[in-house]
Amino acid sequence: MKKLFLILTMFSFFAKSNAQAEPKESIYDIKINSLEGDPINLSDFKGQHILFVNVASKCGFTGQYADLQKLYDTYKDDLMIIGVPCNQFGSQEPGSAGDIQNFCERNYGVTFLMTEKVDVKGASQHPLYQWLTKKEKNGNIDTSVKWNFQKYLVDGNGRLVDYYLSATKPLSDKITNHLQ
């Protein structure tokens, strides 16, 4: 009986230590503007998953725009994709807001949201990426953005589900399993 109690106590401890905490701050309170300069109200997407992707027009992963659009078209009732242009990796997003918008629409037919160009790391890291990358804010995990097209999935309750490195394709089961 003592062994059973000890096993249950240990299981309870590990289950609690591995459980995701509630975010310390709400992602829905973060301010960010669209590519056109209009405020994006993240709380408009409560109840939906949000996939944040730092994007760049001149990257080896730029072709992922096509699959991001397919993912959005397939799951748009339960998913908002938000592309976040960033020029911090190899200066691969040098264009103006207009250049980025034209590139995405002309080459990939992008209809999901695109934000203003921001820093996703470093001293000028945008508050959105502070939340996505810091456990003290998101309640889940500390990460760092390694390259363009790194993805962060937030659930419909505003909790960080997981992140995916650039090589993870947008239509990967790692992502779509959370949307079905």
C-alpha positions in Angstrom: 0.0 0.0 0.0 2.9 2.3 0.8 4.4 1.7 -2.6 1.1 2.5 -4.3 0.8 5.8 -2.4 4.4 6.7 -3.2 3.9 6.0 -6.9 0.7 8.0 -7.0 2.4 10.9 -5.2 5.3 10.9 -7.7 2.9 10.7 -10.7 0.9 13.6 -9.3 4.1 15.7 -8.9 5.3 15.0 -12.4 1.9 15.6 -13.9 1.7 19.0 -12.2 5.3 19.9 -13.1 4.7 19.1 -16.8 1.3 20.8 -17.0 1.1 24.1 -19.0 0.6 27.1 -16.7 -1.9 29.8 -17.6 -0.1 32.6 -19.5 1.1 35.4 -17.2 -0.1 38.0 -19.7 -2.8 37.7 -22.3 -1.7 37.6 -25.9 -5.0 39.3 -26.7 -3.7 42.5 -25.1 -0.7 42.8 -27.3 -0.7 45.7 -29.8 0.5 45.2 -33.4 -0.4 46.9 -36.6 -1.2 45.3 -40.0 1.0 45.8 -43.0 -1.3 48.7 -44.0 -0.7 50.4 -40.6 -4.1 49.5 -39.1 -4.3 48.1 -35.6 -4.9 44.3 -35.4 -7.1 43.4 -32.5 -5.8 39.9 -31.5 -8.9 39.4 -29.3 -11.0 39.2 -32.5 -9.5 35.7 -32.8 -10.5 34.3 -29.4 -11.9 30.8 -30.0 -9.6 30.3 -33.0 -6.1 29.0 -33.2 -3.5 31.6 -34.4 -0.4 30.6 -36.2 2.3 33.3 -36.1 5.0 33.0 -38.7 8.0 35.4 -39.1 8.2 35.8 -42.9 10.7 37.1 -45.4 10.4 37.5 -49.2 14.0 36.5 -50.1 14.5 33.4 -48.1 14.9 29.8 -49.0 11.7 29.0 -47.1 9.7 31.8 -48.9 7.9 29.0 -50.9 6.1 28.1 -47.6 3.8 31.0 -48.3 1.9 28.7 -50.7 1.3 26.1 -48.0 0.5 28.7 -45.4 -2.2 29.9 -47.8 -3.5 26.3 -48.3 -3.5 25.8 -44.5 -5.4 29.0 -44.0 -8.0 28.1 -46.8 -8.5 24.6 -45.3 -8.9 25.6 -41.6 -9.9 29.3 -41.7 -13.0 28.6 -39.6 -10.7 27.6 -36.7 -7.4 29.3 -37.7 -6.0 32.7 -38.4 -2.5 32.8 -39.8 -0.6 36.0 -39.1 2.6 36.6 -41.1 5.1 38.8 -39.4 7.7 40.3 -41.7 11.2 40.5 -40.2 14.5 41.6 -41.7 16.7 40.2 -39.0 17.9 37.1 -40.7 20.2 37.7 -43.6 18.4 40.9 -44.5 15.9 38.8 -46.4 12.9 41.1 -46.0 14.3 44.5 -47.1 11.2 45.8 -48.8 8.6 48.4 -47.7 5.2 47.5 -46.5 3.9 48.0 -50.1 6.6 45.9 -51.6 5.9 43.0 -49.1 2.1 43.2 -49.7 2.5 43.2 -53.5 5.0 40.3 -53.4 2.7 38.1 -51.2 -0.4 38.8 -53.2 1.2 38.5 -56.7 3.3 35.5 -56.1 1.3 33.5 -53.5 -2.2 34.9 -53.4 -1.9 35.5 -49.7 -5.2 36.5 -48.0 -4.2 35.8 -44.4 -3.2 38.7 -42.1 0.2 40.3 -42.4 1.6 42.6 -39.8 4.0 45.5 -39.9 7.7 44.6 -40.2 9.1 44.0 -36.6 12.1 42.6 -34.8 11.5 39.1 -33.5 14.7 39.0 -31.3 17.2 41.3 -29.7 16.9 44.6 -27.8 14.1 45.8 -30.0 12.1 42.6 -29.9 8.4 43.3 -30.5 6.1 42.6 -27.5 4.4 39.9 -29.5 7.6 37.9 -29.8 8.5 38.7 -26.2 5.3 36.8 -25.3 5.8 34.0 -27.8 9.4 33.3 -26.7 9.4 33.9 -22.9 7.9 31.4 -20.5 7.4 34.2 -17.9 4.9 35.7 -20.3 3.4 32.7 -22.2 3.3 30.2 -19.3 4.7 27.4 -21.4 8.2 27.6 -22.8 11.3 29.7 -23.4 12.4 29.7 -27.1 14.4 31.8 -29.5 13.6 32.6 -33.1 16.3 30.8 -35.1 15.4 31.9 -38.7 12.7 33.0 -41.0 9.4 31.0 -41.1 9.6 29.8 -37.6 6.0 29.2 -36.4 4.2 29.6 -33.1 0.7 28.1 -32.6 -1.6 29.6 -30.0 -4.9 27.9 -29.2 -8.4 29.4 -29.0 -8.0 30.2 -25.3 -4.8 32.3 -25.9 -2.3 29.6 -24.7 0.9 28.8 -26.6 0.5 25.3 -27.9 4.0 24.8 -29.5 6.5 26.2 -31.8 8.0 24.8 -35.0 11.3 25.5 -36.6 11.5 26.8 -40.2 11.9 23.3 -41.8 8.5 22.3 -40.4 6.1 22.6 -43.3 2.9 24.4 -42.7 0.8 21.4 -43.7 2.8 19.1 -41.4 0.8 16.8 -39.1 2.7 18.5 -36.2 0.5 21.5 -36.9 -2.6 20.2 -38.5 -3.2 17.6 -35.7 -4.0 20.6 -33.4 -6.5 21.9 -35.8 -8.7 18.8 -36.4 
